[in-house]
Amino acid sequence: MSQKEQALQDIVSLARLHHISVAEITQALDTPQAEQVKRQSSGVLSKLFGYIGGIFVFAGICVFISMYWDDFGSAARVVVTLGTGIVTFLMALVCLQDKRYERAATPLFLAAAALEPTGIMVMLQEYSSGGDVRYGVLFMAVYMLIQQGATFLAKGRTVLAFSAILFGMIFFAYLFDVWELDEDLIGSVIGVSLICVAYAVQRSHHLAIAPFWYFFGSVILLWAVFDAVKNTALELVYLGVSASIIFLSTYVRSRTLLLVGTLAMLLYIGYFTAKHFANTLGWPIALVMIGVAMMVMSALAVRLNNKYIKQ
């Protein structure tokens, strides 16, 4: 299949995914390039100022809370954290109702996703009678998962999908810990689950957050596998997992997985040679081998990217 045919297939897939009609595509093609550039520039500036404004709002709230924290009572501490988070979340919902302020919703949702969990933990610390802190984290994660997930289903915002995945991951990680499962097993399950979630996200309207979860999931998986097989007869299983991630990157067309898998393999080669060949006459030879391996792996990564991912 030629690059042109592949590009046409990608255009058709995107048009069907986003419900774009032939007339809208024709209109976009007929629009002068200068006008398109102008629209893109205004959109970028609008997003930029929206995010900067959200950062300043969040920073101001944090500075205010830190300045007067010791002077606040229990109720005031809950109000300035959890209360502010809920108000910020409601403001984001209101912004979605008006096209003029719609771009301000994303930074407000992000600020709320940071303030509300903090407020819930503060509330539990101030009013609970003690106990296992993990149950408090589970309560916080369940509340945030329900809130963010339900709002995402209603509004379809990518930032809500991101936060729902985040709090879902926190919930299951602490739930497995409460069940006293092995840490390496927890990491492997969470890592594989995040990679699967990222693949599903990549095939939706919210593909912008897929690289982050590909990275996070693959790193957690590799870390858990390495910790499980380190200094055992199954240590080479880690190399197999790294190679599997590289192969998976060609199937899902993810540069993030390709980068993580390649770096993981190179780091293991460096670890193995340093462990078995350090302070011996073979160490210089091992360094040369590492250099050759890095060049080979980098060339292979570029080839895989150009052949299976880029096109």
SEKOLVO-766523 format. One record per residue (C-alpha): x negated, y negated, z. Coordinates in pm, whole numbers, always signed. Layout:
residues N
       X       Y       Z
       X       Y       Z
...
//
This chain:
residues 311
       X       Y       Z
      +0      +0      +0
    -140    -340    -100
    -165    -636    +136
    +108    -814     -57
    +351    -524     -19
    +266    -498    +351
    +326    -871    +394
    +665    -843    +224
    +762    -559    +456
    +656    -768    +757
    +865   -1061    +631
   +1170    -838    +587
   +1124    -688    +934
   +1092   -1030   +1098
   +1393   -1164    +907
   +1609    -873   +1020
   +1480    -894   +1376
   +1555   -1265   +1409
   +1872   -1258   +1191
   +1726   -1498    +932
   +1922   -1525    +609
   +1782   -1549    +256
   +1919   -1904    +232
   +1724   -2010    +542
   +1405   -1858    +403
   +1460   -2038     +71
   +1525   -2366    +251
   +1205   -2327    +455
   +1004   -2255    +137
   +1152   -2563     -34
   +1071   -2790    +262
    +764   -3005    +188
    +451   -2891    +367
    +397   -3234    +524
    +739   -3217    +687
    +671   -2866    +819
    +341   -2981    +969
    +519   -3276   +1129
    +779   -3050   +1286
    +514   -2811   +1414
    +313   -3098   +1561
    +614   -3243   +1741
    +703   -2896   +1873
    +351   -2841   +2006
    +347   -3183   +2174
    +686   -3120   +2329
    +572   -2788   +2473
    +244   -2937   +2592
    +406   -3223   +2782
    +670   -2987   +2918
    +408   -2753   +3065
    +197   -3040   +3197
    +504   -3190   +3361
    +590   -2856   +3520
    +233   -2822   +3652
    +250   -3166   +3812
    +587   -3090   +3971
    +462   -2760   +4111
    +134   -2917   +4231
    +323   -3200   +4404
    +550   -2956   +4585
    +254   -2745   +4698
     +58   -3047   +4822
    +361   -3176   +5015
    +420   -2837   +5179
     +54   -2793   +5274
     +32   -3145   +5423
    +325   -3105   +5663
    +333   -2725   +5710
    +218   -2733   +6072
    +481   -2997   +6155
    +769   -2792   +6014
    +983   -2560   +6220
   +1094   -2217   +6100
   +1406   -2345   +5924
   +1218   -2629   +5756
    +951   -2390   +5628
   +1214   -2170   +5469
   +1392   -2469   +5317
   +1080   -2622   +5158
    +974   -2289   +5007
   +1275   -2069   +4937
   +1516   -2362   +4913
   +1291   -2550   +4671
   +1246   -2235   +4464
   +1621   -2178   +4435
   +1681   -2543   +4341
   +1405   -2524   +4079
   +1560   -2208   +3938
   +1902   -2376   +3917
   +1743   -2679   +3747
   +1595   -2448   +3485
   +1938   -2300   +3420
   +2084   -2649   +3382
   +1808   -2743   +3135
   +1912   -2450   +2916
   +2254   -2608   +2872
   +2111   -2920   +2705
   +1895   -2898   +2393
   +1710   -3215   +2493
   +1572   -3055   +2809
   +1553   -2694   +2698
   +1173   -2692   +2677
   +1149   -2793   +3042
   +1318   -2468   +3144
   +1008   -2249   +3099
    +777   -2434   +3344
   +1067   -2462   +3588
   +1130   -2087   +3569
    +760   -2025   +3631
    +758   -2258   +3933
   +1068   -2088   +4072
    +909   -1745   +4022
    +621   -1859   +4243
    +819   -2048   +4508
   +1103   -1804   +4568
    +888   -1497   +4654
    +677   -1717   +4881
    +991   -1847   +5049
   +1130   -1497   +5100
    +809   -1381   +5265
    +804   -1695   +5482
   +1165   -1630   +5586
   +1084   -1271   +5680
    +777   -1380   +5874
    +966   -1647   +6064
   +1281   -1452   +6148
   +1193   -1082   +6137
   +1109    -882   +6449
    +801    -714   +6301
    +761    -388   +6118
    +589    -267   +5804
    +514    -560   +5572
    +558    -330   +5271
    +933    -319   +5330
    +937    -698   +5320
    +756    -695   +4986
   +1005    -437   +4858
   +1296    -659   +4962
   +1138    -959   +4790
   +1065    -761   +4473
   +1418    -619   +4453
   +1575    -963   +4496
   +1350   -1123   +4234
   +1389    -830   +3993
   +1768    -852   +4010
   +1767   -1231   +3973
   +1515   -1249   +3690
   +1647    -941   +3512
   +2011   -1049   +3523
   +1922   -1400   +3406
   +1710   -1257   +3125
   +2001   -1042   +3006
   +2224   -1350   +3009
   +1982   -1606   +2860
   +1725   -1398   +2671
   +1426   -1616   +2767
   +1080   -1465   +2727
    +954   -1613   +3053
   +1229   -1426   +3238
   +1129   -1101   +3069
    +772   -1160   +3188
    +872   -1224   +3549
   +1117    -932   +3552
    +840    -695   +3440
    +606    -844   +3702
    +845    -796   +3994
    +946    -453   +3866
    +580    -350   +3871
    +538    -486   +4225
    +849    -299   +4341
    +744     +40   +4207
    +382      -2   +4321
    +491     -66   +4681
    +765    +196   +4665
    +514    +463   +4564
    +283    +339   +4839
    +563    +375   +5097
    +615    +730   +4970
    +241    +779   +5038
    +155    +891   +4688
    -209    +904   +4583
    -343    +562   +4482
    -498    +691   +4161
    -169    +857   +4066
     +14    +530   +4135
    -232    +339   +3918
    -201    +590   +3634
    +180    +584   +3640
    +196    +204   +3660
     -64    +165   +3383
    +107    +403   +3142
    +446    +248   +3222
    +319    -105   +3151
    +171      +6   +2817
    +509    +159   +2722
    +690    -158   +2832
    +447    -372   +2630
    +514    -158   +2322
    +889    -208   +2366
    +838    -583   +2416
    +618    -600   +2104
    +908    -472   +1895
   +1148    -738   +2026
   +1184   -1115   +2013
    +951   -1146   +2312
    +635   -1007   +2153
    +433   -1308   +2278
    +393   -1148   +2622
    +303    -801   +2490
     -78    -859   +2477
     -86    -955   +2846
     +91    -637   +2955
    -115    -425   +2715
    -427    -565   +2882
    -298    -533   +3238
    -158    -183   +3188
    -465     -43   +3012
    -703    -191   +3273
    -500     -43   +3561
    -487    +296   +3386
    -860    +305   +3314
    -946    +189   +3667
    -726    +461   +3822
    -862    +735   +3595
   -1223    +636   +3657
   -1169    +626   +4034
   -1008    +972   +4020
   -1280   +1146   +3816
   -1588    +957   +3937
   -1870   +1189   +4052
   -1674   +1499   +3955
   -1702   +1757   +3679
   -1412   +1583   +3501
   -1589   +1249   +3470
   -1597   +1271   +3089
   -1215   +1259   +3096
   -1260    +884   +3132
   -1427    +872   +2791
   -1132   +1063   +2647
    -886    +814   +2795
   -1089    +524   +2652
   -1091    +687   +2309
    -716    +750   +2338
    -657    +380   +2405
    -864    +289   +2097
    -658    +533   +1889
    -335    +397   +2039
    -440     +43   +1943
    -437    +144   +1574
     -87    +291   +1608
     +72      -3   +1791
    -150    -256   +1608
    -282    -422   +1922
    -617    -602   +1930
    -588    -618   +2309
    -589    -240   +2346
    -872    -215   +2095
   -1079    -464   +2296
   -1010    -296   +2630
   -1077     +55   +2499
   -1402     -49   +2330
   -1532    -236   +2636
   -1432     +51   +2866
   -1628    +299   +2655
   -1935     +75   +2638
   -1929      +8   +3013
   -1907    +378   +3087
   -2203    +452   +2860
   -2400    +186   +3049
   -2291    +329   +3385
   -2378    +686   +3286
   -2726    +601   +3157
   -2804    +380   +3459
   -2696    +661   +3690
   -2890    +943   +3527
   -3185    +774   +3355
   -3279    +478   +3578
   -3639    +466   +3711
   -3751    +732   +3466
   -3946    +731   +3143
   -3619    +784   +2960
   -3475    +454   +3083
   -3621    +240   +2797
   -3494    +498   +2551
   -3154    +485   +2722
   -3147    +106   +2686
   -3215    +141   +2315
   -2938    +399   +2293
   -2700    +163   +2471
   -2786    -113   +2225
   -2729    +116   +1929
   -2403    +239   +2081
   -2285    -120   +2129
   -2360    -205   +1766
   -2186    +110   +1644
   -1882     +52   +1865
   -1857    -314   +1764
   -1874    -220   +1396
   -1614     +51   +1451
   -1387    -191   +1637
   -1410    -447   +1354
   -1338    -176   +1098
   -1037     -46   +1290
    -906    -400   +1334
    -938    -482    +963
    -798    -148    +841
    -517     -65   +1085
    -432    -375   +1291
    -498    -694   +1093
    -302    -585    +786
//
